[in-house]
Structures are given as C-alpha cells and as structure tokens.
Amino acid sequence: MTYTFKAIPQLQLLRNHLDLGGSNPAGEKIEVTSLYLERGGKPHIPVMGEFHYSRCDRGDWHDELCKMKAGGITLVSTYVFWIYHEEIEGVFDFSSDNDLRAFIETCRKVGLDVVIRIGPWAHGECRNGGFPDWLLEKPYKLRENDLEYLAQVRTWYAKIFEQVQGLFYKDGGNIIAVQLENELTDQPDHLAKLKEIAIECGIIAPIYTVTGWNAVEGARIPVDEVLPVFGGYCEAPWEEHLDPLPPSPHYFFTGMRNDTGIGADLLPQVVDTDSKWRLPYERYPFATCELGSGIQVTHHRRPLIKPMDIYSISLVKIGDGNNLIGYYMYHGGTNQIGRRSTFQESKATGYPNDYPILSYDFQCALSEYGEVREQYRLLNLLHLFVQDFQEALAPMVRVEAAHAVGRNDTTSLRYAMRTDGHSGFVFVNHVQRLTELADVREVVIDTGSIAFPEIDVCGEVSFFMPFGMELSGVVLDYATAQPLCRAGNTYFFAQIPGITPEYRFDNGQKTIAEAGLESAVQVEGTTIVTLTWDQARYLRRLDGELVVGDGCDLYKTDGEIRSVAGGDIRYWHWKGARFDSKSIRQAYTAPIVTYEAVTELPFEPKHTEELHIGGERRVDWQKLSVTETQGMIDIDYYGDAAQIYVDGELAADSYYYGATWRVPAKLLAGKACYLAVSEMRDDFYKEFERKAN
C-alpha cells in the first residue's frame, strides 16, 4: 500500500517579535524565531536533560555530567528548590550538594550549557513544591502578585543571583535560559512580574521559559515575554485510580504540544471560561522541557517502563516539529533529608501522592546512581543526528499523513514528515505502550517527490528515513536506514530492525548495504557507513571522536575514555577511513553481599512510616554485609517498600515495581547496614507478575 501526505503547510517565519534573545561578549547571539532557535545566526536544536544538583553527591557531578554529554545532552536544566536552600527562614545554605555555583561551573568545565529553573514554586515532587514550610505559614497569598509574597520572592531571587553572578551568557558564561515558576496556568500578570523581578535582581538570560500546559487552550502566559515549553510522559503515576490508562496520544503524530494531563494531580480541573484566550502557538517554536526519559513511581501507581516506551515518544515529537528536545528526568537523584523534615512530596504534606523519602530514580536514562538504562542508548541515536543536522532539520515543517490514525487504531501505519519542500525525513512509529500493534507490510511511502522502496514495519520499531539529503556534494534520493551523524565526508547510518538498508543517489547509483563496522561504501568522494542497530546503540561522540563500545557505554572524563561499568572493555575508534580496535583496562573487583536475618536492631530507625503506608504491615529485617566498594549490589526483594539503614541513618529506599533494586556497593561497604522490607498487598496499580517464593 502507498502512503502519502497532505499539502505542505506554508508557515510564516517570525523574527524579533518576542522580548527574548541576547549576546555574549564574543558577539554570538541566541535568538528565538517562531519556528526554531538560532545561535550564531544558525538554526539550533538544543538537547536538554534535567539533572538536580541538590539530589546528587557533588563528588559525582563531574562524571555524571560527562555521561550526560556522552549521551548527546547539550543543555542541562536544574531546579533550584527553595526549601533545600532556606529550610529555616533567613538561614541560607548553598554549600556542599547545594552549591549551585559549583554545579554550573562544573557544567561549563564539561562543556554543557545550563537552564536554571528558579521557581519560586517548582514542584519536582519536592515537599510543598519546593516552598519552605515557613513560607506556607505566612498570612498572605502565594504564587500571586501579593506585595508581601513578591518581597519574599525578590529576596530569594537575589540570593540565587549572588550564587550565579558572572555565569550568564551575557557575561561569557553558560546559563542561557531561566524558567520562571512551573505549571502556573492562568496568571500571566504574575509570570510577567516574576520576569521583571528576576531581571531587576540581575538574573538576565537570552531565554525565559514557562510551562505552557494544563489548560484546554494552553496556559495563559505573557505572550511576548516568555517561551512556552511542553512535555509528554508515557504514563501518569499521579492518576488517583488503580486502572490501566487509555492509549497515550504521545505515540501518534498529532502535532499536539499541550498535554493537559501533566500535573493534573495538583492543578485545578476547571474549564477556561475566557473564550477569547488561545495560546498563539504560531508565535513560538515547538519546545519541550518534560519529555519523560522515564517516570517516577508513586505508592499507588507503579508502572514498569520499557526503553521503547521512551525512545518512540521522543522520535514522534521530533517528527511533529520539536525543536528543543527536553527530558525530565534525564538523570535520577536522591532527595536530601532536611533538619526539620524530609523533602519528598507526600500525602502527609497535603499532596495527593506518596513518593519515596529518598529515591527519585525516575526509571530514567541515567539512574539515581548513574547507571545506564537502555533508553540512554536509544535516545542517543536521535541526539547524534540532531547535533549534526540541526541546521537542516530545524527549519523543516511538519507535514501530516494523508489519513489520520484513531486513538484505538492498532492496525494502521503511524507516520509523518518534516520537509523544506525539497528534502526531508519520514518518521514512522510502530510502538504503543502496553499495546501490541499489528504488523504493517508492503509499505511504500511517497513524499510527493520520492517514493521509498517497499518495506515491512513489524514488531516494536520506531525510526525515520531521509530523502533528498545532501551529503558533501552528492544527493541521497532516499535511504531505508536511519541517519546517525557525520565525520567529515563520512556519514553514518543505522540499519533499522527488520528493514534492509538501501541507498539510492541522484547519480543513479543504488547500494544495498551489509551492516557492520566494515560496511563503508564510496559514492563520488562521500563515504557511507551502515552500523547494525546494536552497534549504533553504543556509538558515542566524545569530544569530536567517534567510538563504538563493544557492548559497553563509553564516556570521557578529564581527557580519558572510560566505561560506565567497571572491568576491562574493548571499543572501536573511527580513524577517518576505518574503525580501529582499542581496549581499556579498568581495575574492578565485584562486590559480594551476604544477608543475615535479625530480630532486634542495634538502633532506632527514624523513618519507618514509609514501610506502613496504607496501614500497619509486617516488616522483615536483615543485616547486610558488603565487600568491596566498586559496582552495584542487587537487592532482589519482593515487598511493598524497602529501606536500607547505614550506620543508623536511612541511606536508600524503594517501592517495588517489578525491577531489581540496584544500590552502589560504596554506599554499604564496611558499614553497619540493615535492610527492611514491608509486606506486599494488592493496593496499587502494577505492571509486573507476582514473583515466585
């Protein structure tokens, strides 16, 4: 069957219409058009990953940021949680893991730009949405233009500025954007006032963002003052019920930016009565800040995420025109415990969800403890491409398929196109979370200028293919392979699972590739290398060098290539004409853990309320003994919740959701460790089968 497209929309490119943009001392400019960002006069697509400095040991910041960079992140976003820094009124703490300035400087050392999300209210599953307890006790209204509240905000913003002065883009620094508030849907005057106060305090950046979701017609925002950013998650663990969710619209090419489901647990569910309001999407590029690279579990909803659940959503959004790719979270973290309270969101603090006291793992690309998950590898396939081809991709408009696919349709092909009218990319998604889609065979995609050869779309696959693509002087009419990146006149592609990689050029040459490290073919001075999908998963660009790990995840720290996991590894290094084999010796001794049942504890645990959410439960305790400090320990428990106390203090916790709990050996080795597991009950939404005893 032949699949075609609707007419290419004729969109007007607007410039200089927003009160955004700025220059650095070198004269480079960051500007915001209606379709894309520009940097240095060229179309620019940042890849943004959320990582919270205050939820990570500062001694790990550098290496974790290096891992993010190796995964294709170019821009780090981070919440500045007010309660972390001023838990006690008037007593500010920007030391140790709270050292915002040191974190931003570490990002700069690694080569990453930064977005600071300064609140005042942040959410982020933090206690009170990040507001200190003392602020909630004040007699005035919060998150409004109340003069007394604004005075507190001014003090807070001024304290932030004290930490980050000199680090803004205008100063030659790496802070290029600021997010104001979060999930505020109907107070444009307040958002405008927050921007005004931020600027008066010295918080000046080329871009100010606000979240644009959670209203039928989009959040009400100060239209020309900010850039609205959007999101999309594969699940909604904040939903109050315990039933499976209907098919997510994020797996369809709808062009949708506004997801009214994000934050629905906290925002008032009322219909916008101002019929005149509509967010003017045509004035802004499609930008995201909260594409889930995973999802956190709540006590009452515990989804088990698959890597393709994540990768396919990001691909769909790029196909729909996303020109700022932002993930929440990209790197998990661990909540601090304050001097007066724990810092997690909970029902005890008036919120509708219970989250773990410590763990903010989020099942995301890089785990709470910096381990690589499969979606890290898959997402990097997109990030490599975006970095190398952003100037061509960013101006391309989204073109709809000739026939829309209904929300419950599991048999039709889901596809879209981005094009400049001559060249472009066809996007296909054959993934729907928790749903098996029927194979679609004998697919011929006709862009109007090029008809791709017939392919079968089978199993869980999500991919895109180029047409009319200029490759160093030769034009690629089409390829049934996914473009990855380039190195000089060499272009790298990945074989799409189940599809033969075929290339046709405008000179009439046609090549069917045998994917592999030695697959290079020459076309008029241009080289094409087709990697297998598995090889492409381990392709990394490290400070300009292309390497392929032999089943290992490589990153570069302080000029040295390393593997995320310990032990000796092998990789291949692209030398301009071929891949050369390399090896790295990394000393590694696997840890050993032993368990011993106990009936009495030598200490009084402080946070056992987490083990009894929903009512009193039986709790089993074991003493853990761990040798060595390298690697991870598998805690293969089965229960409602688990906690580990180290030297009498809560050090790690987990709600069981079907995955093995992995904890760093260095957290436990040589210390007095005790594991508590509370009994399982059938009182939450789950996606795992009961484990055998």
VENVENBEL-V592207 format. One record per residue. N is the residue number from 1. RES is the residue in three letters. SS is DSSP state (A for helix, B for strand, O for the rest). OMEGA is omega in whole degrees, 0 to 359 (NA if undefined). Layout:
BEGIN
N & RES & SS & OMEGA
N & RES & SS & OMEGA
END
This chain:
BEGIN
1 & MET & O & 179
2 & THR & B & 182
3 & TYR & B & 185
4 & THR & O & 187
5 & PHE & B & 172
6 & LYS & O & 181
7 & ALA & O & 178
8 & ILE & O & 180
9 & PRO & O & 178
10 & GLN & O & 184
11 & LEU & O & 178
12 & GLN & O & 177
13 & LEU & O & 180
14 & LEU & O & 177
15 & ARG & O & 174
16 & ASN & O & 181
17 & HIS & O & 181
18 & LEU & O & 178
19 & ASP & O & 182
20 & LEU & O & 178
21 & GLY & O & 180
22 & GLY & B & 183
23 & SER & B & 171
24 & ASN & O & 183
25 & PRO & O & 179
26 & ALA & O & 179
27 & GLY & O & 176
28 & GLU & O & 181
29 & LYS & B & 166
30 & ILE & B & 182
31 & GLU & B & 182
32 & VAL & B & 173
33 & THR & O & 181
34 & SER & O & 182
35 & LEU & O & 185
36 & TYR & O & 172
37 & LEU & B & 172
38 & GLU & B & 175
39 & ARG & B & 184
40 & GLY & O & 178
41 & GLY & O & 183
42 & LYS & B & 176
43 & PRO & B & 189
44 & HIS & B & 177
45 & ILE & O & 176
46 & PRO & O & 171
47 & VAL & B & 192
48 & MET & B & 178
49 & GLY & B & 180
50 & GLU & B & 178
51 & PHE & O & 185
52 & HIS & O & 183
53 & TYR & A & 183
54 & SER & A & 177
55 & ARG & A & 180
56 & CYS & O & 175
57 & ASP & O & 184
58 & ARG & A & 177
59 & GLY & A & 180
60 & ASP & A & 185
61 & TRP & A & 188
62 & HIS & A & 182
63 & ASP & A & 180
64 & GLU & A & 176
65 & LEU & A & 176
66 & CYS & A & 176
67 & LYS & A & 178
68 & MET & A & 179
69 & LYS & A & 178
70 & ALA & A & 177
71 & GLY & O & 175
72 & GLY & O & 177
73 & ILE & O & 177
74 & THR & O & 187
75 & LEU & B & 181
76 & VAL & B & 174
77 & SER & B & 184
78 & THR & B & 174
79 & TYR & B & 169
80 & VAL & O & 185
81 & PHE & O & 183
82 & TRP & A & 184
83 & ILE & A & 178
84 & TYR & A & 187
85 & HIS & A & 179
86 & GLU & O & 179
87 & GLU & O & 177
88 & ILE & B & 186
89 & GLU & O & 177
90 & GLY & O & 180
91 & VAL & B & 184
92 & PHE & O & 181
93 & ASP & O & 174
94 & PHE & O & 182
95 & SER & O & 174
96 & SER & A & 182
97 & ASP & A & 178
98 & ASN & A & 186
99 & ASP & O & 182
100 & LEU & A & 182
101 & ARG & A & 180
102 & ALA & A & 179
103 & PHE & A & 180
104 & ILE & A & 177
105 & GLU & A & 176
106 & THR & A & 175
107 & CYS & A & 180
108 & ARG & A & 178
109 & LYS & A & 180
110 & VAL & A & 180
111 & GLY & O & 183
112 & LEU & O & 172
113 & ASP & B & 188
114 & VAL & B & 165
115 & VAL & B & 175
116 & ILE & B & 179
117 & ARG & B & 196
118 & ILE & O & 179
119 & GLY & O & 17
120 & PRO & O & 176
121 & TRP & O & 186
122 & ALA & O & 192
123 & HIS & O & 180
124 & GLY & O & 180
125 & GLU & O & 178
126 & CYS & B & 178
127 & ARG & A & 179
128 & ASN & A & 184
129 & GLY & A & 180
130 & GLY & A & 176
131 & PHE & O & 172
132 & PRO & O & 179
133 & ASP & A & 184
134 & TRP & A & 180
135 & LEU & A & 179
136 & LEU & A & 181
137 & GLU & O & 181
138 & LYS & O & 185
139 & PRO & O & 183
140 & TYR & O & 182
141 & LYS & O & 179
142 & LEU & O & 178
143 & ARG & O & 176
144 & GLU & O & 179
145 & ASN & O & 172
146 & ASP & O & 187
147 & LEU & A & 180
148 & GLU & A & 176
149 & TYR & A & 180
150 & LEU & A & 177
151 & ALA & A & 177
152 & GLN & A & 179
153 & VAL & A & 181
154 & ARG & A & 178
155 & THR & A & 180
156 & TRP & A & 179
157 & TYR & A & 179
158 & ALA & A & 177
159 & LYS & A & 176
160 & ILE & A & 181
161 & PHE & A & 178
162 & GLU & A & 182
163 & GLN & A & 190
164 & VAL & A & 182
165 & GLN & O & 182
166 & GLY & O & 183
167 & LEU & O & 180
168 & PHE & B & 181
169 & TYR & A & 181
170 & LYS & A & 180
171 & ASP & A & 186
172 & GLY & O & 181
173 & GLY & O & 188
174 & ASN & O & 172
175 & ILE & B & 184
176 & ILE & B & 183
177 & ALA & B & 180
178 & VAL & B & 171
179 & GLN & B & 178
180 & LEU & O & 177
181 & GLU & O & 179
182 & ASN & O & 174
183 & GLU & O & 175
184 & LEU & O & 196
185 & THR & O & 192
186 & ASP & B & 181
187 & GLN & O & 181
188 & PRO & A & 180
189 & ASP & A & 179
190 & HIS & A & 178
191 & LEU & A & 178
192 & ALA & A & 179
193 & LYS & A & 178
194 & LEU & A & 177
195 & LYS & A & 179
196 & GLU & A & 180
197 & ILE & A & 180
198 & ALA & A & 181
199 & ILE & A & 179
200 & GLU & A & 179
201 & CYS & O & 179
202 & GLY & O & 180
203 & ILE & O & 188
204 & ILE & O & 182
205 & ALA & O & 179
206 & PRO & O & 187
207 & ILE & B & 170
208 & TYR & B & 182
209 & THR & B & 169
210 & VAL & B & 175
211 & THR & B & 188
212 & GLY & O & 188
213 & TRP & O & 171
214 & ASN & O & 165
215 & ALA & O & 185
216 & VAL & O & 181
217 & GLU & O & 182
218 & GLY & O & 182
219 & ALA & O & 173
220 & ARG & B & 185
221 & ILE & O & 172
222 & PRO & O & 200
223 & VAL & O & 187
224 & ASP & O & 187
225 & GLU & O & 188
226 & VAL & O & 175
227 & LEU & B & 177
228 & PRO & B & 180
229 & VAL & B & 191
230 & PHE & B & 183
231 & GLY & B & 178
232 & GLY & B & 181
233 & TYR & O & 181
234 & CYS & O & 181
235 & GLU & O & 180
236 & ALA & O & 184
237 & PRO & O & 176
238 & TRP & O & 177
239 & GLU & O & 187
240 & GLU & O & 184
241 & HIS & O & 182
242 & LEU & O & 183
243 & ASP & O & 174
244 & PRO & O & 179
245 & LEU & O & 173
246 & PRO & O & 180
247 & PRO & O & 182
248 & SER & O & 177
249 & PRO & A & 183
250 & HIS & A & 178
251 & TYR & A & 178
252 & PHE & O & 177
253 & PHE & O & 183
254 & THR & O & 187
255 & GLY & O & 184
256 & MET & O & 172
257 & ARG & O & 189
258 & ASN & O & 175
259 & ASP & O & 184
260 & THR & O & 181
261 & GLY & O & 182
262 & ILE & O & 178
263 & GLY & O & 183
264 & ALA & O & 178
265 & ASP & O & 186
266 & LEU & O & 185
267 & LEU & O & 178
268 & PRO & O & 182
269 & GLN & O & 180
270 & VAL & O & 179
271 & VAL & O & 178
272 & ASP & O & 183
273 & THR & O & 179
274 & ASP & O & 186
275 & SER & O & 181
276 & LYS & O & 184
277 & TRP & O & 168
278 & ARG & O & 178
279 & LEU & O & 183
280 & PRO & O & 184
281 & TYR & A & 184
282 & GLU & A & 180
283 & ARG & A & 187
284 & TYR & O & 169
285 & PRO & O & 175
286 & PHE & O & 183
287 & ALA & B & 179
288 & THR & B & 174
289 & CYS & B & 184
290 & GLU & B & 162
291 & LEU & B & 183
292 & GLY & O & 169
293 & SER & O & 176
294 & GLY & O & 174
295 & ILE & O & 178
296 & GLN & O & 175
297 & VAL & O & 168
298 & THR & O & 181
299 & HIS & O & 185
300 & HIS & O & 176
301 & ARG & B & 186
302 & ARG & B & 178
303 & PRO & O & 176
304 & LEU & O & 190
305 & ILE & O & 173
306 & LYS & O & 182
307 & PRO & A & 181
308 & MET & A & 173
309 & ASP & A & 186
310 & ILE & A & 184
311 & TYR & A & 186
312 & SER & A & 178
313 & ILE & A & 180
314 & SER & A & 179
315 & LEU & A & 179
316 & VAL & A & 181
317 & LYS & A & 176
318 & ILE & A & 177
319 & GLY & A & 179
320 & ASP & O & 174
321 & GLY & O & 181
322 & ASN & O & 182
323 & ASN & O & 164
324 & LEU & B & 189
325 & ILE & B & 185
326 & GLY & B & 183
327 & TYR & B & 172
328 & TYR & O & 336
329 & MET & O & 170
330 & TYR & O & 177
331 & HIS & B & 179
332 & GLY & O & 182
333 & GLY & B & 181
334 & THR & B & 179
335 & ASN & O & 169
336 & GLN & O & 169
337 & ILE & B & 185
338 & GLY & O & 179
339 & ARG & O & 184
340 & ARG & O & 183
341 & SER & O & 167
342 & THR & B & 188
343 & PHE & O & 181
344 & GLN & B & 172
345 & GLU & O & 181
346 & SER & O & 176
347 & LYS & A & 180
348 & ALA & A & 179
349 & THR & A & 176
350 & GLY & O & 179
351 & TYR & O & 185
352 & PRO & O & 185
353 & ASN & O & 168
354 & ASP & O & 175
355 & TYR & O & 176
356 & PRO & O & 179
357 & ILE & O & 185
358 & LEU & O & 193
359 & SER & B & 170
360 & TYR & B & 185
361 & ASP & O & 174
362 & PHE & O & 182
363 & GLN & O & 191
364 & CYS & O & 189
365 & ALA & O & 172
366 & LEU & B & 189
367 & SER & O & 176
368 & GLU & O & 183
369 & TYR & O & 173
370 & GLY & O & 175
371 & GLU & O & 179
372 & VAL & B & 170
373 & ARG & O & 187
374 & GLU & A & 181
375 & GLN & A & 173
376 & TYR & A & 181
377 & ARG & A & 183
378 & LEU & A & 180
379 & LEU & A & 180
380 & ASN & A & 175
381 & LEU & A & 178
382 & LEU & A & 185
383 & HIS & A & 176
384 & LEU & A & 181
385 & PHE & A & 183
386 & VAL & A & 181
387 & GLN & A & 185
388 & ASP & A & 187
389 & PHE & A & 183
390 & GLN & A & 182
391 & GLU & A & 177
392 & ALA & A & 186
393 & LEU & A & 189
394 & ALA & O & 181
395 & PRO & O & 183
396 & MET & O & 182
397 & VAL & B & 177
398 & ARG & B & 177
399 & VAL & B & 184
400 & GLU & O & 171
401 & ALA & B & 183
402 & ALA & O & 181
403 & HIS & O & 179
404 & ALA & O & 180
405 & VAL & O & 181
406 & GLY & O & 187
407 & ARG & O & 181
408 & ASN & O & 181
409 & ASP & O & 180
410 & THR & O & 184
411 & THR & O & 185
412 & SER & O & 178
413 & LEU & O & 177
414 & ARG & O & 185
415 & TYR & B & 177
416 & ALA & B & 182
417 & MET & B & 165
418 & ARG & B & 186
419 & THR & B & 171
420 & ASP & O & 181
421 & GLY & O & 180
422 & HIS & O & 179
423 & SER & O & 179
424 & GLY & B & 184
425 & PHE & B & 176
426 & VAL & B & 182
427 & PHE & B & 180
428 & VAL & B & 175
429 & ASN & B & 179
430 & HIS & B & 179
431 & VAL & O & 170
432 & GLN & B & 184
433 & ARG & O & 178
434 & LEU & O & 180
435 & THR & B & 176
436 & GLU & O & 179
437 & LEU & O & 180
438 & ALA & O & 175
439 & ASP & O & 177
440 & VAL & B & 187
441 & ARG & B & 177
442 & GLU & B & 181
443 & VAL & B & 172
444 & VAL & B & 181
445 & ILE & B & 183
446 & ASP & B & 182
447 & THR & O & 187
448 & GLY & O & 176
449 & SER & O & 181
450 & ILE & O & 171
451 & ALA & B & 177
452 & PHE & O & 174
453 & PRO & O & 184
454 & GLU & O & 177
455 & ILE & B & 171
456 & ASP & B & 179
457 & VAL & B & 189
458 & CYS & O & 178
459 & GLY & O & 179
460 & GLU & O & 178
461 & VAL & B & 178
462 & SER & B & 191
463 & PHE & B & 171
464 & PHE & B & 184
465 & MET & B & 183
466 & PRO & B & 168
467 & PHE & B & 180
468 & GLY & B & 187
469 & MET & B & 180
470 & GLU & B & 182
471 & LEU & B & 175
472 & SER & O & 174
473 & GLY & O & 176
474 & VAL & B & 182
475 & VAL & B & 176
476 & LEU & B & 179
477 & ASP & B & 176
478 & TYR & B & 170
479 & ALA & B & 173
480 & THR & O & 176
481 & ALA & O & 185
482 & GLN & B & 180
483 & PRO & B & 182
484 & LEU & B & 186
485 & CYS & B & 179
486 & ARG & B & 171
487 & ALA & B & 186
488 & GLY & O & 179
489 & ASN & O & 177
490 & THR & B & 182
491 & TYR & B & 184
492 & PHE & B & 178
493 & PHE & B & 175
494 & ALA & B & 174
495 & GLN & O & 178
496 & ILE & O & 182
497 & PRO & O & 177
498 & GLY & O & 183
499 & ILE & O & 179
500 & THR & O & 180
501 & PRO & O & 180
502 & GLU & B & 181
503 & TYR & B & 172
504 & ARG & B & 184
505 & PHE & B & 183
506 & ASP & O & 176
507 & ASN & O & 179
508 & GLY & O & 181
509 & GLN & O & 177
510 & LYS & B & 184
511 & THR & B & 170
512 & ILE & B & 189
513 & ALA & O & 168
514 & GLU & O & 189
515 & ALA & O & 178
516 & GLY & O & 182
517 & LEU & O & 181
518 & GLU & O & 187
519 & SER & O & 187
520 & ALA & O & 173
521 & VAL & B & 183
522 & GLN & B & 175
523 & VAL & B & 177
524 & GLU & O & 177
525 & GLY & O & 177
526 & THR & B & 180
527 & THR & B & 176
528 & ILE & B & 175
529 & VAL & B & 180
530 & THR & B & 177
531 & LEU & B & 170
532 & THR & O & 179
533 & TRP & A & 180
534 & ASP & A & 177
535 & GLN & A & 182
536 & ALA & A & 179
537 & ARG & O & 182
538 & TYR & O & 176
539 & LEU & B & 179
540 & ARG & B & 169
541 & ARG & B & 184
542 & LEU & B & 183
543 & ASP & O & 176
544 & GLY & O & 179
545 & GLU & B & 177
546 & LEU & B & 179
547 & VAL & B & 176
548 & VAL & B & 179
549 & GLY & B & 176
550 & ASP & O & 182
551 & GLY & O & 181
552 & CYS & O & 183
553 & ASP & O & 185
554 & LEU & B & 171
555 & TYR & B & 183
556 & LYS & B & 179
557 & THR & B & 182
558 & ASP & O & 176
559 & GLY & O & 183
560 & GLU & B & 176
561 & ILE & B & 181
562 & ARG & B & 173
563 & SER & B & 180
564 & VAL & O & 177
565 & ALA & O & 182
566 & GLY & O & 177
567 & GLY & O & 179
568 & ASP & O & 181
569 & ILE & B & 177
570 & ARG & B & 175
571 & TYR & B & 179
572 & TRP & B & 185
573 & HIS & B & 179
574 & TRP & B & 185
575 & LYS & O & 178
576 & GLY & O & 177
577 & ALA & O & 183
578 & ARG & O & 173
579 & PHE & B & 175
580 & ASP & B & 180
581 & SER & B & 178
582 & LYS & B & 177
583 & SER & B & 178
584 & ILE & B & 175
585 & ARG & O & 179
586 & GLN & O & 181
587 & ALA & O & 183
588 & TYR & O & 173
589 & THR & O & 184
590 & ALA & O & 179
591 & PRO & O & 176
592 & ILE & B & 180
593 & VAL & B & 175
594 & THR & B & 183
595 & TYR & B & 178
596 & GLU & B & 180
597 & ALA & B & 179
598 & VAL & O & 177
599 & THR & O & 178
600 & GLU & O & 180
601 & LEU & O & 179
602 & PRO & O & 181
603 & PHE & O & 178
604 & GLU & O & 181
605 & PRO & O & 190
606 & LYS & O & 191
607 & HIS & O & 184
608 & THR & A & 177
609 & GLU & A & 179
610 & GLU & A & 181
611 & LEU & A & 186
612 & HIS & A & 177
613 & ILE & O & 182
614 & GLY & O & 179
615 & GLY & O & 182
616 & GLU & O & 180
617 & ARG & O & 172
618 & ARG & O & 179
619 & VAL & B & 177
620 & ASP & B & 181
621 & TRP & B & 174
622 & GLN & B & 173
623 & LYS & B & 179
624 & LEU & B & 172
625 & SER & B & 185
626 & VAL & B & 173
627 & THR & B & 176
628 & GLU & O & 182
629 & THR & O & 182
630 & GLN & O & 172
631 & GLY & O & 186
632 & MET & B & 175
633 & ILE & B & 173
634 & ASP & B & 174
635 & ILE & B & 188
636 & ASP & O & 184
637 & TYR & O & 172
638 & TYR & O & 182
639 & GLY & O & 181
640 & ASP & O & 181
641 & ALA & B & 179
642 & ALA & B & 175
643 & GLN & B & 171
644 & ILE & B & 175
645 & TYR & B & 179
646 & VAL & B & 183
647 & ASP & O & 174
648 & GLY & O & 181
649 & GLU & B & 177
650 & LEU & B & 184
651 & ALA & B & 181
652 & ALA & B & 177
653 & ASP & B & 186
654 & SER & B & 163
655 & TYR & B & 182
656 & TYR & O & 179
657 & TYR & O & 175
658 & GLY & O & 179
659 & ALA & O & 176
660 & THR & O & 180
661 & TRP & B & 182
662 & ARG & B & 186
663 & VAL & B & 180
664 & PRO & B & 178
665 & ALA & A & 183
666 & LYS & A & 178
667 & LEU & A & 190
668 & LEU & O & 190
669 & ALA & O & 175
670 & GLY & O & 183
671 & LYS & O & 177
672 & ALA & O & 188
673 & CYS & B & 180
674 & TYR & B & 181
675 & LEU & B & 175
676 & ALA & B & 177
677 & VAL & B & 179
678 & SER & B & 187
679 & GLU & O & 179
680 & MET & O & 172
681 & ARG & O & 181
682 & ASP & O & 185
683 & ASP & O & 178
684 & PHE & O & 175
685 & TYR & B & 181
686 & LYS & B & 179
687 & GLU & O & 179
688 & PHE & O & 175
689 & GLU & O & 179
690 & ARG & O & 179
691 & LYS & O & 176
692 & ALA & O & 179
693 & ASN & O & NA
END
